[in-house]
Amino acid sequence: MPFGPADYYRFAAEVYLACKGAGTDEQRILNVITQCTMEDLFQVNRAFYASYGKSIVRLLEKETSGSFEKLLTGSFEGRYQYWARKIREAVEGCGTDERALIELVLMADPQDVQAIRTEYFRLYLKELVEDISDDISKNADWARLLRGWICQNRYPRGTPEQDADALYTAAKGAGTDENVFIRIFCSSTHEEFNQICQIYAQKYKKTLRETVIKEFTGKSEKAFLLAHDYLQTPINGCAYVIRDAIKGAGTRDRSIINISVLFRDRYSQGINQVYAQYGSLAKDIKGDTSGWYEKTLLQFWKAQ
């Protein structure tokens, strides 16, 4: 049953009591978060303002610290404000965090993209695609994929076999026709993309994913692999990001925090089964994190 205003005030009181007095009852706060979607938690934050005259985010910044704090405070911020802010952080400052930018853009569906663009303009008075384009390579394959993804227009074309053939031809011989990959990846529906993958594997005796790994390198490999996995199912994309963040050269807490804040309420129900292709999600989290950061990730993703 959906939560209503009375629930939001009750949850706000739970967070207040968890932070009142000496010490912080971290588990009490987590119990609130794990019951709610990000949309619910934004309303809890509004109820907290109405009840106590201040923001839950500011309170939790004082009560907690480090990666644990970022997981908690991000959860109450509002999905698209958080998403837009994290994209902005990835492109501003000294050097672009290209990996974070790739993840934040390619995990967005068409409805997400529109909402992010609206929120981005509200916060920064800049168009999302233009701001990103000004900060990333004009010609890199991954950068062109991102620009295409922001302008994605998905529809059932009814040509999965022709698309599978086009992708095979684009990867055949010396060099890769990246434009074919970008066009198909940025216009296919999930259902039709899975048909393309099935036909590709049957006709050419290898998976499209194997072809992506062979044809692309570096950040472009990451971007096209994430796009491929996301198009199969968004949960696949989510699992890929977590695995890449945990098992790469050093743990990327920024990626883990972003993906956990934005998507644990969407994909936690199925991610442990999907992640099994890489191993145990619980084991990987426990091997790379500790303390309340570890406990929060395990509870966010229902990982045992």
Short mmCIF file of the C-alpha atoms (twelve columns), coordinates in Angstrom:
data_MODEL
# 
_entry.id   MODEL 
# 
loop_
_atom_site.group_PDB 
_atom_site.id 
_atom_site.type_symbol 
_atom_site.label_atom_id 
_atom_site.label_alt_id 
_atom_site.label_comp_id 
_atom_site.label_asym_id 
_atom_site.label_seq_id 
_atom_site.Cartn_x 
_atom_site.Cartn_y 
_atom_site.Cartn_z 
_atom_site.pdbx_PDB_model_num 
ATOM 1   C CA . MET A 1   0.000  0.000   0.000   1 
ATOM 2   C CA . PRO A 2   1.394  3.453   -0.910  1 
ATOM 3   C CA . PHE A 3   2.436  5.757   1.895   1 
ATOM 4   C CA . GLY A 4   0.546  8.966   2.621   1 
ATOM 5   C CA . PRO A 5   1.119  12.223  4.549   1 
ATOM 6   C CA . ALA A 6   0.584  10.615  7.971   1 
ATOM 7   C CA . ASP A 7   3.277  8.056   7.170   1 
ATOM 8   C CA . TYR A 8   5.705  10.752  6.087   1 
ATOM 9   C CA . TYR A 9   5.286  12.595  9.404   1 
ATOM 10  C CA . ARG A 10  5.711  9.302   11.278  1 
ATOM 11  C CA . PHE A 11  8.924  8.527   9.379   1 
ATOM 12  C CA . ALA A 12  10.188 12.069  9.992   1 
ATOM 13  C CA . ALA A 13  9.656  11.557  13.724  1 
ATOM 14  C CA . GLU A 14  11.555 8.247   13.538  1 
ATOM 15  C CA . VAL A 15  14.585 9.976   12.030  1 
ATOM 16  C CA . TYR A 16  14.374 12.785  14.579  1 
ATOM 17  C CA . LEU A 17  14.278 10.360  17.495  1 
ATOM 18  C CA . ALA A 18  17.137 8.335   15.998  1 
ATOM 19  C CA . CYS A 19  19.329 11.452  16.155  1 
ATOM 20  C CA . LYS A 20  18.090 12.875  19.442  1 
ATOM 21  C CA . GLY A 21  20.337 12.819  22.459  1 
ATOM 22  C CA . ALA A 22  23.726 11.178  22.800  1 
ATOM 23  C CA . GLY A 23  24.647 8.935   19.894  1 
ATOM 24  C CA . THR A 24  22.789 8.082   16.704  1 
ATOM 25  C CA . ASP A 25  20.522 5.086   16.136  1 
ATOM 26  C CA . GLU A 26  21.756 4.291   12.625  1 
ATOM 27  C CA . GLN A 27  19.580 1.219   12.228  1 
ATOM 28  C CA . ARG A 28  16.441 3.205   13.002  1 
ATOM 29  C CA . ILE A 29  17.275 5.573   10.141  1 
ATOM 30  C CA . LEU A 30  17.977 2.684   7.801   1 
ATOM 31  C CA . ASN A 31  14.646 1.108   8.678   1 
ATOM 32  C CA . VAL A 32  12.930 4.248   7.392   1 
ATOM 33  C CA . ILE A 33  14.965 4.437   4.191   1 
ATOM 34  C CA . THR A 34  14.597 0.786   3.219   1 
ATOM 35  C CA . GLN A 35  10.799 0.962   3.526   1 
ATOM 36  C CA . CYS A 36  10.563 3.933   1.178   1 
ATOM 37  C CA . THR A 37  11.232 4.927   -2.396  1 
ATOM 38  C CA . MET A 38  13.252 8.050   -3.127  1 
ATOM 39  C CA . GLU A 39  10.002 9.827   -3.891  1 
ATOM 40  C CA . ASP A 40  8.678  8.846   -0.463  1 
ATOM 41  C CA . LEU A 41  11.866 10.004  1.247   1 
ATOM 42  C CA . PHE A 42  11.669 13.402  -0.415  1 
ATOM 43  C CA . GLN A 43  8.209  13.761  1.140   1 
ATOM 44  C CA . VAL A 44  9.613  12.600  4.503   1 
ATOM 45  C CA . ASN A 45  12.182 15.396  4.234   1 
ATOM 46  C CA . ARG A 46  9.376  17.899  3.584   1 
ATOM 47  C CA . ALA A 47  7.487  16.570  6.612   1 
ATOM 48  C CA . PHE A 48  10.667 16.931  8.673   1 
ATOM 49  C CA . TYR A 49  10.943 20.576  7.620   1 
ATOM 50  C CA . ALA A 50  7.305  21.126  8.604   1 
ATOM 51  C CA . SER A 51  7.796  19.428  11.967  1 
ATOM 52  C CA . TYR A 52  11.225 20.636  13.041  1 
ATOM 53  C CA . GLY A 53  12.070 23.605  10.829  1 
ATOM 54  C CA . LYS A 54  15.187 22.084  9.292   1 
ATOM 55  C CA . SER A 55  16.298 19.561  6.697   1 
ATOM 56  C CA . ILE A 56  16.957 15.894  7.353   1 
ATOM 57  C CA . VAL A 57  19.955 16.234  5.031   1 
ATOM 58  C CA . ARG A 58  21.567 18.892  7.240   1 
ATOM 59  C CA . LEU A 59  20.810 16.845  10.355  1 
ATOM 60  C CA . LEU A 60  22.357 13.674  8.950   1 
ATOM 61  C CA . GLU A 61  25.426 15.575  7.796   1 
ATOM 62  C CA . LYS A 62  26.055 16.400  11.457  1 
ATOM 63  C CA . GLU A 63  25.187 12.948  12.799  1 
ATOM 64  C CA . THR A 64  27.094 10.768  10.318  1 
ATOM 65  C CA . SER A 65  30.201 10.929  8.139   1 
ATOM 66  C CA . GLY A 66  32.029 9.521   5.140   1 
ATOM 67  C CA . SER A 67  30.430 7.215   2.604   1 
ATOM 68  C CA . PHE A 68  27.711 6.251   5.073   1 
ATOM 69  C CA . GLU A 69  26.654 9.898   5.313   1 
ATOM 70  C CA . LYS A 70  26.563 10.245  1.518   1 
ATOM 71  C CA . LEU A 71  24.292 7.203   1.203   1 
ATOM 72  C CA . LEU A 72  21.878 8.562   3.798   1 
ATOM 73  C CA . THR A 73  21.774 12.219  2.759   1 
ATOM 74  C CA . GLY A 74  21.502 11.409  -0.945  1 
ATOM 75  C CA . SER A 75  18.495 9.203   -0.278  1 
ATOM 76  C CA . PHE A 76  16.448 12.149  1.060   1 
ATOM 77  C CA . GLU A 77  17.432 14.674  -1.602  1 
ATOM 78  C CA . GLY A 78  14.969 13.812  -4.347  1 
ATOM 79  C CA . ARG A 79  15.844 11.514  -7.240  1 
ATOM 80  C CA . TYR A 80  16.252 14.012  -10.056 1 
ATOM 81  C CA . GLN A 81  17.834 16.765  -7.997  1 
ATOM 82  C CA . TYR A 82  20.434 14.237  -6.830  1 
ATOM 83  C CA . TRP A 83  20.882 12.863  -10.359 1 
ATOM 84  C CA . ALA A 84  21.323 16.315  -11.902 1 
ATOM 85  C CA . ARG A 85  23.697 17.415  -9.146  1 
ATOM 86  C CA . LYS A 86  25.879 14.352  -9.563  1 
ATOM 87  C CA . ILE A 87  26.102 14.865  -13.312 1 
ATOM 88  C CA . ARG A 88  27.105 18.473  -12.676 1 
ATOM 89  C CA . GLU A 89  29.772 17.354  -10.197 1 
ATOM 90  C CA . ALA A 90  31.121 14.910  -12.764 1 
ATOM 91  C CA . VAL A 91  31.654 17.612  -15.400 1 
ATOM 92  C CA . GLU A 92  32.743 20.584  -13.320 1 
ATOM 93  C CA . GLY A 93  35.971 21.233  -11.462 1 
ATOM 94  C CA . CYS A 94  39.454 20.051  -12.353 1 
ATOM 95  C CA . GLY A 95  38.948 17.296  -14.878 1 
ATOM 96  C CA . THR A 96  35.793 15.421  -15.799 1 
ATOM 97  C CA . ASP A 97  34.970 12.195  -13.958 1 
ATOM 98  C CA . GLU A 98  34.173 10.434  -17.194 1 
ATOM 99  C CA . ARG A 99  33.386 7.070   -15.644 1 
ATOM 100 C CA . ALA A 100 30.837 8.587   -13.259 1 
ATOM 101 C CA . LEU A 101 29.324 10.579  -16.118 1 
ATOM 102 C CA . ILE A 102 29.005 7.452   -18.284 1 
ATOM 103 C CA . GLU A 103 27.185 5.605   -15.500 1 
ATOM 104 C CA . LEU A 104 24.849 8.466   -14.631 1 
ATOM 105 C CA . VAL A 105 23.797 9.053   -18.239 1 
ATOM 106 C CA . LEU A 106 23.529 5.463   -19.470 1 
ATOM 107 C CA . MET A 107 21.423 4.278   -16.527 1 
ATOM 108 C CA . ALA A 108 18.675 6.775   -17.457 1 
ATOM 109 C CA . ASP A 109 15.594 5.766   -19.434 1 
ATOM 110 C CA . PRO A 110 13.796 8.286   -21.686 1 
ATOM 111 C CA . GLN A 111 11.526 9.480   -18.866 1 
ATOM 112 C CA . ASP A 112 14.510 9.865   -16.555 1 
ATOM 113 C CA . VAL A 113 16.402 11.859  -19.161 1 
ATOM 114 C CA . GLN A 114 13.548 14.314  -19.562 1 
ATOM 115 C CA . ALA A 115 13.201 14.757  -15.794 1 
ATOM 116 C CA . ILE A 116 16.973 15.177  -15.359 1 
ATOM 117 C CA . ARG A 117 17.098 17.780  -18.127 1 
ATOM 118 C CA . THR A 118 14.286 19.761  -16.493 1 
ATOM 119 C CA . GLU A 119 15.929 19.615  -13.061 1 
ATOM 120 C CA . TYR A 120 19.374 20.392  -14.469 1 
ATOM 121 C CA . PHE A 121 18.077 23.573  -16.078 1 
ATOM 122 C CA . ARG A 122 16.236 24.560  -12.885 1 
ATOM 123 C CA . LEU A 123 19.378 24.154  -10.806 1 
ATOM 124 C CA . TYR A 124 22.054 25.473  -13.181 1 
ATOM 125 C CA . LEU A 125 20.209 27.400  -15.940 1 
ATOM 126 C CA . LYS A 126 22.032 25.279  -18.504 1 
ATOM 127 C CA . GLU A 127 20.919 22.673  -21.010 1 
ATOM 128 C CA . LEU A 128 22.161 19.222  -20.002 1 
ATOM 129 C CA . VAL A 129 23.349 18.047  -23.409 1 
ATOM 130 C CA . GLU A 130 25.134 21.340  -24.122 1 
ATOM 131 C CA . ASP A 131 26.844 21.445  -20.731 1 
ATOM 132 C CA . ILE A 132 28.073 17.880  -21.101 1 
ATOM 133 C CA . SER A 133 29.114 18.416  -24.719 1 
ATOM 134 C CA . ASP A 134 31.218 21.418  -23.738 1 
ATOM 135 C CA . ASP A 135 33.139 19.298  -21.253 1 
ATOM 136 C CA . ILE A 136 33.791 16.001  -23.027 1 
ATOM 137 C CA . SER A 137 35.537 14.890  -26.181 1 
ATOM 138 C CA . LYS A 138 33.822 15.761  -29.446 1 
ATOM 139 C CA . ASN A 139 34.923 12.609  -31.251 1 
ATOM 140 C CA . ALA A 140 35.444 9.835   -28.700 1 
ATOM 141 C CA . ASP A 141 33.052 6.942   -29.243 1 
ATOM 142 C CA . TRP A 142 31.840 6.962   -25.632 1 
ATOM 143 C CA . ALA A 143 31.162 10.705  -25.774 1 
ATOM 144 C CA . ARG A 144 29.105 10.393  -28.953 1 
ATOM 145 C CA . LEU A 145 27.152 7.554   -27.352 1 
ATOM 146 C CA . LEU A 146 26.355 9.757   -24.345 1 
ATOM 147 C CA . ARG A 147 25.121 12.606  -26.518 1 
ATOM 148 C CA . GLY A 148 22.965 10.169  -28.471 1 
ATOM 149 C CA . TRP A 149 21.617 8.642   -25.259 1 
ATOM 150 C CA . ILE A 150 20.505 12.009  -23.916 1 
ATOM 151 C CA . CYS A 151 18.532 12.499  -27.135 1 
ATOM 152 C CA . GLN A 152 17.346 8.861   -27.306 1 
ATOM 153 C CA . ASN A 153 14.103 8.128   -29.113 1 
ATOM 154 C CA . ARG A 154 13.088 4.515   -28.613 1 
ATOM 155 C CA . TYR A 155 10.450 2.824   -30.715 1 
ATOM 156 C CA . PRO A 156 9.782  -0.712  -32.039 1 
ATOM 157 C CA . ARG A 157 11.283 -0.659  -35.516 1 
ATOM 158 C CA . GLY A 158 10.390 -4.269  -36.297 1 
ATOM 159 C CA . THR A 159 13.790 -4.992  -37.873 1 
ATOM 160 C CA . PRO A 160 15.749 -7.055  -35.313 1 
ATOM 161 C CA . GLU A 161 17.368 -9.327  -37.908 1 
ATOM 162 C CA . GLN A 162 18.461 -6.414  -40.081 1 
ATOM 163 C CA . ASP A 163 19.827 -4.675  -36.991 1 
ATOM 164 C CA . ALA A 164 21.763 -7.784  -35.953 1 
ATOM 165 C CA . ASP A 165 23.232 -8.004  -39.448 1 
ATOM 166 C CA . ALA A 166 24.094 -4.304  -39.427 1 
ATOM 167 C CA . LEU A 167 25.946 -4.665  -36.117 1 
ATOM 168 C CA . TYR A 168 27.873 -7.671  -37.379 1 
ATOM 169 C CA . THR A 169 28.857 -5.809  -40.554 1 
ATOM 170 C CA . ALA A 170 29.835 -2.733  -38.516 1 
ATOM 171 C CA . ALA A 171 32.269 -4.851  -36.497 1 
ATOM 172 C CA . LYS A 172 33.553 -6.949  -39.399 1 
ATOM 173 C CA . GLY A 173 37.033 -6.445  -40.819 1 
ATOM 174 C CA . ALA A 174 39.455 -3.659  -40.009 1 
ATOM 175 C CA . GLY A 175 37.939 -0.847  -37.999 1 
ATOM 176 C CA . THR A 176 34.495 -0.464  -36.437 1 
ATOM 177 C CA . ASP A 177 31.559 1.570   -37.699 1 
ATOM 178 C CA . GLU A 178 30.679 3.037   -34.318 1 
ATOM 179 C CA . ASN A 179 27.783 5.017   -35.767 1 
ATOM 180 C CA . VAL A 180 25.810 1.816   -36.335 1 
ATOM 181 C CA . PHE A 181 26.255 0.792   -32.701 1 
ATOM 182 C CA . ILE A 182 25.258 4.262   -31.487 1 
ATOM 183 C CA . ARG A 183 22.167 4.401   -33.712 1 
ATOM 184 C CA . ILE A 184 20.870 0.993   -32.676 1 
ATOM 185 C CA . PHE A 185 21.786 1.361   -29.009 1 
ATOM 186 C CA . CYS A 186 20.050 4.752   -28.782 1 
ATOM 187 C CA . SER A 187 16.825 3.787   -30.559 1 
ATOM 188 C CA . SER A 188 16.063 0.159   -29.611 1 
ATOM 189 C CA . THR A 189 13.471 -0.778  -27.031 1 
ATOM 190 C CA . HIS A 190 14.469 -3.324  -24.384 1 
ATOM 191 C CA . GLU A 191 12.304 -5.999  -26.005 1 
ATOM 192 C CA . GLU A 192 13.684 -5.462  -29.497 1 
ATOM 193 C CA . PHE A 193 17.276 -5.215  -28.281 1 
ATOM 194 C CA . ASN A 194 16.956 -8.640  -26.691 1 
ATOM 195 C CA . GLN A 195 15.636 -9.972  -29.980 1 
ATOM 196 C CA . ILE A 196 18.664 -8.455  -31.718 1 
ATOM 197 C CA . CYS A 197 21.008 -10.122 -29.217 1 
ATOM 198 C CA . GLN A 198 19.319 -13.499 -29.637 1 
ATOM 199 C CA . ILE A 199 19.441 -13.356 -33.439 1 
ATOM 200 C CA . TYR A 200 23.050 -12.157 -33.365 1 
ATOM 201 C CA . ALA A 201 24.162 -15.081 -31.194 1 
ATOM 202 C CA . GLN A 202 22.276 -17.622 -33.285 1 
ATOM 203 C CA . LYS A 203 23.569 -16.364 -36.639 1 
ATOM 204 C CA . TYR A 204 27.137 -15.496 -35.767 1 
ATOM 205 C CA . LYS A 205 27.939 -17.983 -32.953 1 
ATOM 206 C CA . LYS A 206 29.061 -15.313 -30.526 1 
ATOM 207 C CA . THR A 207 27.271 -12.823 -28.338 1 
ATOM 208 C CA . LEU A 208 26.909 -9.158  -29.112 1 
ATOM 209 C CA . ARG A 209 28.510 -8.487  -25.734 1 
ATOM 210 C CA . GLU A 210 31.624 -10.410 -26.806 1 
ATOM 211 C CA . THR A 211 31.736 -8.301  -29.945 1 
ATOM 212 C CA . VAL A 212 31.527 -5.066  -27.935 1 
ATOM 213 C CA . ILE A 213 34.465 -6.207  -25.779 1 
ATOM 214 C CA . LYS A 214 36.482 -7.000  -28.890 1 
ATOM 215 C CA . GLU A 215 35.672 -3.811  -30.794 1 
ATOM 216 C CA . PHE A 216 35.971 -1.159  -28.085 1 
ATOM 217 C CA . THR A 217 38.618 -0.292  -25.516 1 
ATOM 218 C CA . GLY A 218 38.995 1.901   -22.432 1 
ATOM 219 C CA . LYS A 219 36.107 4.205   -21.594 1 
ATOM 220 C CA . SER A 220 34.353 3.317   -24.846 1 
ATOM 221 C CA . GLU A 221 34.334 -0.355  -23.895 1 
ATOM 222 C CA . LYS A 222 32.825 0.533   -20.516 1 
ATOM 223 C CA . ALA A 223 30.203 2.789   -22.094 1 
ATOM 224 C CA . PHE A 224 29.075 0.389   -24.799 1 
ATOM 225 C CA . LEU A 225 29.096 -2.570  -22.390 1 
ATOM 226 C CA . LEU A 226 26.948 -0.649  -19.908 1 
ATOM 227 C CA . ALA A 227 24.569 0.410   -22.691 1 
ATOM 228 C CA . HIS A 228 24.373 -3.218  -23.880 1 
ATOM 229 C CA . ASP A 229 23.695 -4.598  -20.412 1 
ATOM 230 C CA . TYR A 230 21.192 -1.867  -19.545 1 
ATOM 231 C CA . LEU A 231 19.276 -2.488  -22.752 1 
ATOM 232 C CA . GLN A 232 19.007 -6.181  -21.940 1 
ATOM 233 C CA . THR A 233 17.523 -5.176  -18.571 1 
ATOM 234 C CA . PRO A 234 18.232 -2.145  -16.369 1 
ATOM 235 C CA . ILE A 235 19.073 -4.534  -13.517 1 
ATOM 236 C CA . ASN A 236 21.880 -5.967  -15.671 1 
ATOM 237 C CA . GLY A 237 23.250 -2.456  -16.101 1 
ATOM 238 C CA . CYS A 238 23.025 -1.809  -12.378 1 
ATOM 239 C CA . ALA A 239 24.879 -5.049  -11.584 1 
ATOM 240 C CA . TYR A 240 27.584 -4.199  -14.120 1 
ATOM 241 C CA . VAL A 241 28.216 -0.788  -12.538 1 
ATOM 242 C CA . ILE A 242 28.509 -2.238  -9.037  1 
ATOM 243 C CA . ARG A 243 30.815 -5.024  -10.187 1 
ATOM 244 C CA . ASP A 244 32.991 -2.600  -12.139 1 
ATOM 245 C CA . ALA A 245 33.190 -0.226  -9.164  1 
ATOM 246 C CA . ILE A 246 34.130 -2.976  -6.722  1 
ATOM 247 C CA . LYS A 247 36.449 -5.079  -8.834  1 
ATOM 248 C CA . GLY A 248 38.260 -2.395  -10.836 1 
ATOM 249 C CA . ALA A 249 41.594 -0.833  -9.928  1 
ATOM 250 C CA . GLY A 250 40.583 0.358   -6.476  1 
ATOM 251 C CA . THR A 251 37.035 0.637   -5.170  1 
ATOM 252 C CA . ARG A 252 35.066 3.503   -6.722  1 
ATOM 253 C CA . ASP A 253 32.889 4.628   -3.840  1 
ATOM 254 C CA . ARG A 254 31.399 7.466   -5.887  1 
ATOM 255 C CA . SER A 255 29.941 4.958   -8.360  1 
ATOM 256 C CA . ILE A 256 28.692 2.608   -5.645  1 
ATOM 257 C CA . ILE A 257 27.028 5.454   -3.749  1 
ATOM 258 C CA . ASN A 258 25.401 6.949   -6.847  1 
ATOM 259 C CA . ILE A 259 24.007 3.660   -8.100  1 
ATOM 260 C CA . SER A 260 22.803 2.668   -4.625  1 
ATOM 261 C CA . VAL A 261 21.065 5.967   -3.896  1 
ATOM 262 C CA . LEU A 262 19.388 6.178   -7.298  1 
ATOM 263 C CA . PHE A 263 18.416 2.587   -7.971  1 
ATOM 264 C CA . ARG A 264 18.168 0.436   -4.842  1 
ATOM 265 C CA . ASP A 265 14.400 1.114   -4.701  1 
ATOM 266 C CA . ARG A 266 13.991 0.142   -8.345  1 
ATOM 267 C CA . TYR A 267 16.189 -2.918  -8.684  1 
ATOM 268 C CA . SER A 268 16.993 -4.430  -5.285  1 
ATOM 269 C CA . GLN A 269 14.385 -7.163  -5.705  1 
ATOM 270 C CA . GLY A 270 16.208 -8.859  -8.576  1 
ATOM 271 C CA . ILE A 271 19.803 -7.738  -8.460  1 
ATOM 272 C CA . ASN A 272 21.215 -10.566 -6.348  1 
ATOM 273 C CA . GLN A 273 20.133 -13.131 -8.932  1 
ATOM 274 C CA . VAL A 274 21.463 -11.040 -11.804 1 
ATOM 275 C CA . TYR A 275 24.730 -10.300 -10.002 1 
ATOM 276 C CA . ALA A 276 25.296 -14.041 -9.560  1 
ATOM 277 C CA . GLN A 277 26.926 -14.059 -13.022 1 
ATOM 278 C CA . TYR A 278 29.845 -12.257 -11.336 1 
ATOM 279 C CA . GLY A 279 29.698 -13.992 -7.947  1 
ATOM 280 C CA . SER A 280 28.055 -13.060 -4.659  1 
ATOM 281 C CA . LEU A 281 26.959 -9.446  -4.238  1 
ATOM 282 C CA . ALA A 282 27.029 -9.789  -0.447  1 
ATOM 283 C CA . LYS A 283 30.532 -11.241 -0.506  1 
ATOM 284 C CA . ASP A 284 31.832 -8.502  -2.804  1 
ATOM 285 C CA . ILE A 285 30.302 -5.752  -0.662  1 
ATOM 286 C CA . LYS A 286 31.743 -7.257  2.518   1 
ATOM 287 C CA . GLY A 287 35.129 -7.653  0.887   1 
ATOM 288 C CA . ASP A 288 35.405 -3.996  -0.147  1 
ATOM 289 C CA . THR A 289 33.542 -1.994  2.520   1 
ATOM 290 C CA . SER A 290 33.157 -1.902  6.280   1 
ATOM 291 C CA . GLY A 291 31.181 -0.480  9.184   1 
ATOM 292 C CA . TRP A 292 27.834 1.230   8.646   1 
ATOM 293 C CA . TYR A 293 28.729 1.827   4.994   1 
ATOM 294 C CA . GLU A 294 28.881 -1.950  4.488   1 
ATOM 295 C CA . LYS A 295 25.710 -2.564  6.528   1 
ATOM 296 C CA . THR A 296 23.811 0.077   4.560   1 
ATOM 297 C CA . LEU A 297 24.811 -1.353  1.181   1 
ATOM 298 C CA . LEU A 298 23.835 -4.865  2.273   1 
ATOM 299 C CA . GLN A 299 20.424 -3.619  3.429   1 
ATOM 300 C CA . PHE A 300 19.891 -1.395  0.406   1 
ATOM 301 C CA . TRP A 301 20.465 -4.322  -1.957  1 
ATOM 302 C CA . LYS A 302 18.919 -7.016  0.258   1 
ATOM 303 C CA . ALA A 303 22.224 -8.882  -0.034  1 
ATOM 304 C CA . GLN A 304 22.757 -11.763 2.383   1 
# 
